[in-house]
Amino acid sequence: MKLLVDNMFPPVLGRGLGALFADGHHIEHIRDKFGTGGLPDEVWIERLGAEGGWCVLSGDRRIATKKPSREIFLRASLIGFFPLPAVLDLPLNGIAARILTVWPLMLAIEKSVQRGCFDVGIRSTRLGQIA
C-alpha cells in the first residue's frame, strides 16, 4: 500500500508507520512528500491521483463529505481513511493503536476498490464507507 498521512496528524505518525511497515508498503507524511508549504487540498489530491495507487489517512473529514473536495478526491481514484472525531481526540499512541488495529482492513479495502472514503471508528472492527 502507498499511504499518505495528512497534516491533521504529526509527521512522527507517518514516519513511524512507514518504519513499521517498510517491507512492502510506502508510507509518507504529507510534509515529507510535498514540503511544508501547505498545499491546498485540491493540489495534493490531484498530484497523488496523477501518480496513481495512493491511499490517504486524513483527519479532515470535509474531504470525504463536502463538495468539491469529495468529487476531486474520488475523481483522482484515491482511497481515503478518515478517523471519526472520537479517534482524533485520542492521544497519539491511541490513534496509532487504532490504525494498527484496522490495518488489515485497510489493506483489504486497498486491494478491492479503486476509490472511496471510509470511516475509522473508535471501536469497530470494520470500516464503513462514507456515502
SVG drawing of the C-alpha trace seen along z (x, -y; Angstrom):
<svg xmlns="http://www.w3.org/2000/svg" viewBox="-24 -27 36 35">
<polyline fill="none" stroke="black" stroke-width="0.4" points="0.0,0.0 1.1,-3.6 -0.3,-5.7 -0.1,-9.5 -0.7,-10.7 -2.1,-14.3 -1.4,-17.4 -4.1,-16.5 -1.5,-14.1 2.0,-14.8 4.8,-13.7 6.0,-11.2 2.9,-9.1 3.6,-8.8 7.2,-8.2 6.5,-5.6 4.0,-3.7 6.5,-3.9 9.2,-2.4 6.9,0.3 5.6,1.3 8.8,0.6 8.7,4.1 6.2,4.0 4.5,0.6 5.3,-3.0 4.0,-5.4 4.8,-9.2 3.6,-12.2 2.4,-15.0 5.2,-17.3 7.8,-14.8 6.3,-14.2 5.3,-17.8 7.3,-20.0 6.0,-22.3 4.4,-24.9 0.9,-23.9 -0.5,-22.9 -4.3,-23.3 -6.1,-20.0 -7.0,-20.2 -3.4,-20.3 -2.0,-17.4 -5.1,-15.3 -4.6,-15.8 -0.9,-15.1 -1.5,-11.8 -4.1,-10.9 -1.7,-11.5 0.9,-9.2 -1.8,-6.6 -2.2,-3.9 -2.3,-6.1 -4.4,-5.8 -4.8,-8.7 -5.1,-8.8 -6.8,-12.1 -8.3,-13.8 -10.1,-16.2 -13.5,-14.7 -14.5,-17.6 -12.5,-16.0 -14.8,-12.9 -18.1,-14.8 -18.1,-18.2 -18.2,-19.3 -16.0,-20.0 -13.2,-18.2 -15.0,-14.9 -15.6,-15.0 -11.9,-15.9 -10.8,-13.1 -12.9,-10.4 -12.1,-11.6 -8.4,-11.2 -9.1,-7.5 -7.9,-7.7 -8.9,-5.7 -9.3,-7.6 -9.4,-6.5 -11.0,-9.2 -10.9,-8.6 -14.1,-9.7 -13.7,-12.7 -13.6,-10.3 -10.4,-8.7 -8.9,-12.1 -9.4,-13.0 -7.2,-10.1 -3.6,-10.7 -1.1,-9.9 -0.5,-6.4 -4.2,-5.7 -4.6,-6.9 -1.6,-4.7 -3.2,-1.8 -6.5,-2.3 -4.6,-2.4 -2.7,0.7 -5.9,2.5 -7.6,1.7 -4.5,2.0 -5.6,5.5 -8.9,4.0 -7.3,1.0 -5.2,3.4 -8.2,5.4 -10.0,2.3 -7.0,1.1 -6.9,4.4 -10.7,4.5 -11.8,1.0 -10.5,-1.7 -11.7,-4.7 -13.7,-5.5 -13.9,-7.2 -14.1,-5.1 -14.7,-5.8 -12.2,-4.6 -14.2,-4.3 -13.2,-4.2 -14.2,-0.6 -15.5,1.0 -13.6,3.8 -14.9,2.7 -14.5,-0.4 -17.8,-1.9 -18.0,-3.6 -18.8,-7.3 -21.7,-8.0"/>
</svg>
